[in-house]
Amino acid sequence: MPISLDRLKVPDEFVLTQEEVIKAVIDYLITHGWTVQLEAAAGGHDLVAAKQEWNAYIKCKGSRGKRQQEGMVYDNNQLRGNTGDQIEKLIRVQGEAANPSLFIMANPGLDRMKWVVSKLETGLDKLDIIRVWIYPDRTIKWDIPAHLVHIVRTLGIEKN
């Protein structure tokens, strides 16, 4: 359910839509030598990227819908629901993905969003799901499971 930024106890630092998150991820990956394809099928992952023999499947979410009025954002329940949706879509694609593959969930780097995801960190690491945090200035920060750090570094992705 959308909520006004004014009604949050601690207002979000910034607001990004899913489309803005997708654009930032695409730009970052292309800059780092990946080819990126936007997936048209509804209900699945948003992007498939390729570099060397690796594929990356990426599911993105924003902190507000593109049709929501200015000043409205997702409430905490919606953020949790969006996180669950990302995880489900990435687990589903793991069963069909070409090997070798990476699985990435991309979100705005909001404190509220990071808090929701931090509660799932150990499980996400076991599921090989990388977390990407997008900021309005296009800064991208990565939370990478320890056992994947060496692999992603060889692909031009750095852990922050």
C-alpha positions, 0 to 999 in steps of 0.5 A: 500500500502506498504511503506519503513520505510525510507519514514515514517516521524517518522519510526515505533519503530519496525515491527511485522507480523500478524503471530508474533502477533498471536503467542504472543497472543496465548502464553500469553493466554495459560500462563494465563490458556486459551485454544486457537484454531487457526481458519482455516477459511479465512476471519473471526477471527484468534483465539478462546480462552476459559476459565471457561465459557467464549469464546474470539474471537480474530482478529490479524493484523501486521504492515507488511505482511509476504511476504513483503520485509524487511524494508517495512511496511503498510502505514497509509491507510492500517493500517486504512483498517486493523483496519476496517477489524478487527472491521467488523470481530468482529462485525460479530462474535458477532452475532453468538458467544456463550455467554458469550464472549469477542471480542479482536483486537490484533495489534503491539503496534506502535504509528501509529497503536495506533493513528489510533485505538485511534480515534475509542476508544469510539465506540470500547468501546460501541461495547465491543471490547478490544484492545491488543497491542503486543511488540517485547519483548512479552510484552502485554498491554490491553485497556479494556472498563471500564465496562469489567475490572472486568470481564477480571480481574477474567479471568486473564487479567489485564488492563495496 
